[in-house]
Amino acid sequence: MVAGLGLGGAFLYYRSLDSGLQRTDAFSKISGARPPAAPAGAENILMLGSDSRDPENKAKPGQWRTDTMILVHVSADHQKAYLISIPRDLYVHIPESPTNPEFGNTNAKINAAFAWGGVPLAVQALEGYTEVRIDHVVLVDFGGFQQVTDALGGVDLNIEQSITSIHKPFRHFDKGVQHLNGAEALDYVRQRYQFPDGDFGRMRHQQQFMKALLDKATSTGTMSNPFKLKAFLDSVTKAMTVDNDFSLAGTAWSFRSLTSKDLTFMVSPNRGSGTVNGESVVLSDKNKALSLYDAVAKDTVSDWVAQNGTSAKPGQ
């Protein structure tokens, strides 16, 4: 009876997690044909990060662009996940905005799609560029991940070079592995000007941060301890907005066996920075990108990685 009550309580709790998530209509306003669905069992999730509390973010509400765009491909057997960071300055075609027709139908930086037409246009722009169908969308407030990090007791990050933050209180980060709390970790992954590769460095550090979070969650028994798990999932819920059909509980259960060793981090193939019409942009390596996203659509990314590697360096 006690076991039954425990299971019943767990079921109600996980249902409450889903009901407590903020939701957005990600797909109904998309116009035109969409790419074919992924092979049975495989999933493609678009993660959009808007760091609304970033001190550099001077935009008004409703005008924020996405600081982070990651295409997460989960293999059909749910044994591997591939996280492909899309440079926010990647120069692509942006379709006409369904909500603001005066915007779009032009080539621009991909993060303009979110500013011009919200989640639906961001999905449409990425699907048009990759020919990969997006199954779910997760908007992440990276500012909210301060609480997620603290719920895990902090994370260990390998600081690649000694730097001083450009944001108050101007923390100093020494080179080497450092244990960081939520505020410190968030401050570090926001930095870009101190690194020679700029925003590519920030993407790399965001990937390291996500890997460190998963490492900490799995290595400290968080996923198997009901009390630790509740605190962790409660903090995650507060930092996320998802599409209408996304289930946090169902996703967590489906991916319960994944560890950081099962994650492969990549960057969308590109030729580095260039200038178009006087504007600094990131130029796509079209042939290599086409082959990668074809592998994503067919759920053959492991074969692609075996042949091409996972180099995040532009042009490689």
KABELBEL-V584242 format. One record per helix or strand. SS is the DSSP state (~ for helix, > for strand). FROM is the first residue (numbers start at 1). LEN is the number of residues. If there is no record, write none. Layout:
SS/FROM/LEN
SS/FROM/LEN
This chain:
~/2/19
>/22/3
>/43/7
>/68/7
>/81/5
>/90/5
>/106/4
~/112/19
>/136/5
~/142/10
>/155/5
>/163/2
>/172/2
>/176/5
~/182/9
~/199/21
~/226/13
>/240/4
~/248/7
~/260/3
>/263/5
>/270/7
>/279/6
~/286/13
~/301/8
